[in-house]
Amino acid sequence: MRKYFLSILLTATYFSASAQLTDGNMNLLHYEYASPLRFGFSLGVNIFDFTTTNTLNNVVVNGVNRTVRADVTAMHTGFDINAIIDYRIKRQWNLRALPGISFGSRNLEFYDDNTNELLHTMKIGSNYIELPVHLKFSVKRNSNFRPYVFAGVNGRYNLSAGSDEKDGVFFGLKHTEVFGEFGFGFEFYLTYFKFSIEAKFSTGASNVLAKKPVEGYEAFYNAIDKLYSNLFMIKFHFE
């Protein structure tokens, strides 16, 4: 996680310097006074995670009675692409929607809780269609630089939430998820466009564990009581 925050810091430092080294002038002065409706696009990287509540019930795995614990121990970097629809409510308040798609995966591993023996790994991929809606507050612009914070909700539809016995995924996830989101970012007014870099945290509001495990592998499903999705993202906005 630290390397991602370091990436934010280094990128912000670079664009801050670039924004300031423009003959001392303020770029895009019309941006604050022209049409309140703005459009753009966003690219980003993400890390998917689960918050897992285990039942710690005794279940039979490969003919042996065990107490099974599930946890995410390996996460992979994914990516996302979004459009930006930004509406300025007041000088420092904006309402924005970012429809897009997001791709990522996470390894859900199952252990014997007594011996810590790894019993099985499910590599669960998630391909989301998403619609984040955020209320954004920006501090007063300082030359060509302005930080901001935001919060909102995100409705996601998981296109790849089903089980797949062949790939060792023995239960599916619910397709529809609702997330609460918050984060912070930095805006840089460059010569021809506004660039922003932000960190975003997204927390699932509901249990996504589906109710139909693959027949014969119910033990892994029964080991989990609740499963909540979490995401961390670094976004690069161009407006």
C-alpha positions in Angstrom: 0.0 0.0 0.0 2.9 2.4 0.8 4.2 2.2 -2.8 0.8 3.5 -4.1 0.8 6.4 -1.7 4.4 7.1 -2.8 3.3 7.1 -6.4 0.6 9.6 -5.6 3.1 11.9 -3.8 5.7 11.8 -6.6 3.1 12.3 -9.3 1.5 15.2 -7.4 4.9 16.8 -6.8 5.8 16.5 -10.5 2.5 18.1 -11.7 2.6 20.7 -9.0 6.0 21.8 -10.3 4.8 21.7 -13.9 1.8 23.8 -13.1 3.8 26.4 -11.3 6.5 26.8 -13.9 4.3 28.5 -16.5 5.6 32.0 -16.5 4.0 32.6 -13.2 0.5 32.8 -14.8 -2.7 31.1 -13.8 -3.7 28.6 -16.5 -7.3 28.0 -17.6 -8.7 31.1 -16.0 -12.0 30.5 -17.8 -12.4 27.1 -16.1 -13.9 28.6 -13.0 -16.4 30.8 -14.7 -17.5 29.1 -18.0 -20.1 26.4 -18.3 -20.8 24.5 -15.1 -21.0 21.2 -16.9 -17.6 19.5 -17.8 -16.6 16.2 -19.3 -13.5 14.1 -19.3 -12.1 10.7 -18.8 -10.3 8.8 -16.1 -7.7 6.0 -16.0 -6.8 4.1 -12.8 -5.3 1.1 -11.1 -7.0 -0.8 -8.3 -6.6 -3.4 -5.6 -9.6 -5.7 -4.7 -10.0 -7.1 -1.3 -12.6 -8.9 0.9 -13.6 -8.4 4.5 -14.4 -12.0 5.6 -16.5 -13.1 8.6 -15.8 -16.8 9.2 -18.2 -19.2 10.9 -15.4 -21.4 12.3 -17.8 -24.3 12.1 -16.5 -27.8 11.8 -16.8 -28.9 8.1 -15.6 -31.9 6.2 -12.8 -31.3 3.7 -11.5 -34.2 1.7 -13.0 -36.6 4.2 -11.4 -34.9 7.3 -13.4 -32.9 9.9 -11.8 -29.5 10.1 -12.3 -25.9 11.4 -11.8 -23.8 8.3 -10.8 -20.1 8.1 -11.0 -18.0 4.9 -8.9 -14.9 4.3 -7.4 -12.9 1.4 -3.7 -13.1 1.5 -2.8 -12.2 -2.1 -4.2 -9.3 -4.1 -3.5 -8.3 -7.6 -3.4 -4.9 -9.4 -6.2 -4.3 -11.8 -7.3 -1.3 -13.8 -10.4 0.8 -14.6 -11.6 3.2 -17.2 -14.3 5.9 -16.6 -16.0 8.8 -18.2 -16.3 12.0 -16.2 -19.5 14.1 -16.0 -18.9 17.0 -13.6 -21.4 19.6 -12.7 -20.3 22.7 -10.6 -23.0 23.4 -8.0 -21.1 26.3 -6.4 -17.6 27.6 -6.7 -16.1 24.9 -4.4 -18.8 22.2 -4.7 -19.2 19.8 -7.6 -21.4 16.8 -8.3 -19.9 14.2 -10.5 -20.7 10.9 -12.1 -18.1 8.5 -13.4 -19.6 5.6 -15.4 -17.1 3.0 -16.4 -15.7 -0.5 -16.1 -13.3 -2.0 -13.6 -11.3 -5.2 -13.7 -9.5 -7.0 -10.9 -9.0 -10.2 -8.9 -8.2 -11.5 -5.4 -7.1 -14.8 -3.9 -9.5 -16.2 -1.3 -7.5 -18.8 0.6 -8.9 -21.5 3.0 -6.8 -22.7 6.0 -7.2 -25.2 8.7 -7.7 -22.9 11.7 -5.9 -25.3 14.0 -2.8 -26.3 11.9 -2.8 -23.3 9.6 -2.5 -25.7 6.7 -3.5 -24.2 3.3 -6.4 -26.3 2.0 -7.5 -24.4 -1.1 -7.1 -21.2 -3.1 -9.9 -19.5 -5.1 -8.7 -16.9 -7.5 -11.9 -14.8 -7.8 -12.0 -12.3 -10.7 -14.4 -9.4 -10.8 -15.3 -7.4 -13.9 -17.6 -4.5 -12.8 -19.8 -2.1 -14.7 -20.0 0.8 -12.3 -21.6 4.2 -11.7 -20.0 6.2 -9.0 -21.7 9.4 -7.9 -19.7 11.8 -5.7 -20.1 15.1 -4.0 -16.8 16.9 -4.2 -15.5 19.8 -2.1 -12.4 21.7 -3.3 -10.4 24.3 -1.4 -9.8 27.7 -2.9 -7.5 27.5 -5.9 -3.9 28.4 -5.2 -2.3 29.4 -8.5 -2.6 26.3 -10.7 -3.0 23.8 -7.8 -6.1 22.8 -5.8 -6.7 19.9 -3.4 -10.1 18.3 -2.8 -12.0 15.7 -0.9 -15.1 13.7 -1.9 -17.6 11.1 -0.8 -20.5 9.3 -2.4 -22.0 5.9 -3.5 -21.2 3.5 -6.3 -23.5 0.9 -7.8 -21.6 -1.9 -9.4 -22.7 -4.9 -11.5 -20.3 -7.9 -11.4 -20.2 -9.6 -14.8 -18.0 -12.5 -13.6 -19.6 -13.4 -10.3 -20.5 -17.0 -11.0 -18.8 -20.2 -9.7 -16.5 -22.3 -11.9 -15.6 -25.8 -10.6 -13.0 -26.2 -13.3 -11.0 -23.2 -12.1 -11.5 -24.1 -8.4 -14.1 -21.4 -7.6 -16.7 -23.3 -5.7 -19.3 -20.6 -5.0 -20.4 -17.4 -6.7 -20.9 -13.8 -5.7 -24.0 -11.7 -6.0 -24.0 -9.7 -9.2 -25.2 -6.4 -7.8 -23.3 -4.5 -5.1 -23.5 -1.0 -3.5 -20.4 0.7 -2.2 -19.8 3.7 0.0 -16.8 5.7 -1.3 -14.5 8.5 -0.1 -11.2 9.9 -0.9 -9.0 12.9 -1.7 -7.1 14.3 -4.6 -5.1 17.1 -6.2 -6.0 19.2 -9.2 -3.4 20.8 -11.5 -4.4 23.4 -14.0 -2.1 22.8 -17.0 -1.9 24.8 -20.2 -4.6 23.0 -22.1 -6.4 20.8 -19.6 -7.0 20.1 -16.0 -5.2 17.0 -14.6 -6.2 15.4 -11.3 -4.7 12.5 -9.3 -6.7 11.0 -6.4 -6.8 8.1 -4.0 -10.2 6.4 -3.5 -11.5 3.9 -0.9 -14.6 1.9 -1.7 -16.4 -0.3 0.9 -19.2 -2.8 0.1 -22.4 -2.2 2.0 -23.8 -5.8 1.7 -22.9 -9.4 2.0 -22.0 -10.6 -1.6 -21.8 -14.3 -0.8 -24.3 -16.1 -3.1 -26.4 -19.0 -1.9 -25.6 -21.7 -4.4 -22.2 -23.5 -3.9 -21.0 -26.1 -6.3 -22.3 -29.5 -5.3 -19.7 -31.5 -3.4 -17.8 -28.4 -2.2 -20.3 -27.0 0.3 -17.6 -27.1 3.0 -15.9 -24.0 1.6 -19.1 -22.1 1.4 -20.2 -23.1 4.9 -16.9 -21.9 6.3 -17.9 -18.2 5.5 -20.7 -16.3 7.2 -20.4 -13.0 5.4 -18.2 -11.6 2.6 -17.8 -7.9 1.8 -15.9 -6.4 -1.1 -13.4 -3.6 -0.6 -11.4 -1.7 -3.2 -8.6 0.8 -3.2 -7.9 2.9 -6.3 -5.5 5.5 -7.7 -7.2 7.5 -10.4 -5.9 9.9 -13.0 -8.5 12.4 -14.3 -8.2 14.4 -17.5 -10.8 17.2 -18.0 
